[in-house]
Structures are given as structure tokens and as C-alpha cells.
Amino acid sequence: MFGYIDPAAGATIMQLIVAGTVGVGAVVKLKWHTIKSFFDRSGGMANRSSNGITEIRERTIHPADSQD
């Protein structure tokens, strides 16, 4: 009697395993660039340029600039 696992409990455990795997995969997919640049030998996190930030700032339209 002590070794019995209810089918609902087994299904819940299986759902937790699948959800955890999918969750880890989603985080890796969303943060892949950060993970890759951290392990990159030629330019780690300390050597990252600010070109991405500069490009975003250049594309931003300020309310004062859009008035005619």
C-alpha cells in the first residue's frame, strides 16, 4: 500500500517535468544572445559595445521632434 502512486499524482508529476523542460527551453531561447556573449572568448560581457543602445536612441522619435 505504501508504494502505490495514484494515477492523478503520476500525471501531475509528468506535467511538472514537461512544464519545467519547456520553461527552461523558453528562457534559453529568449536569453540565447546573452548566454552566447557571456561564453564568447573574443568579447565577453565586459567587452560588449553600446551600438545596440545607440541605434535604439537614434530611432526613437521624441515628441518635440515630431511637431510641425
N, C-alpha and C positions, 0 to 999 in steps of 0.2 A: 504494500500500500504506500510506502514512503517513496518509492521510485517512480510513481505514476505522475506523468505530466499531462495536464488537461489539454485537449486539442486547441482550445482558445488561447491558452498560455503559450503553446508552441507557435501558433500563428502570430501572436504578439511579439514574441522573441524574433521570429523571422522578419516581421515588418520593421523592427528596430534595427536589425542588421542591414536590411536593404536600404532603409532611410539614411542610416549613417554612412553607408558607402556612397549613395547618391549625393549626400550633403558634402562629403569630403571632395568628391569629384567636381561639384559645382564651385566650391571655394578655390580649388586648384585652377579650374578654368578661368574664373574671374581674376585671380591674382597671378596668373602664369607669368606675365611680364615682370612683375616684382620679384617673383621667385627666381626667374631666369637671370635677371640682372644681379641678384644677390650672389648667385653662384658663378657668374661670369668672371673669368680670370682677368680679362683685359680692362674691365671697368665695373667695379662693384658699386655698392650703394654710395660710397664716398666720392666716386668719380662721375656721377651722373650729371649731365648738363641740364641747364634750365630751358632748353629750346622748347620743350612742350609747354611750359608755363608762358614763355614769351609769345608763342603762336596763339595761345588762347587769349592772352591780353590784347594782341593785335587784332583779333577777330571780334572782340567784344564791342558792341555798339553802345556808346554812352548816350543817355537821354539828351544831354546838352548838344551832342554832335548831330543828332538826328533831326533837330528842329530846323525848319527852313525860314 
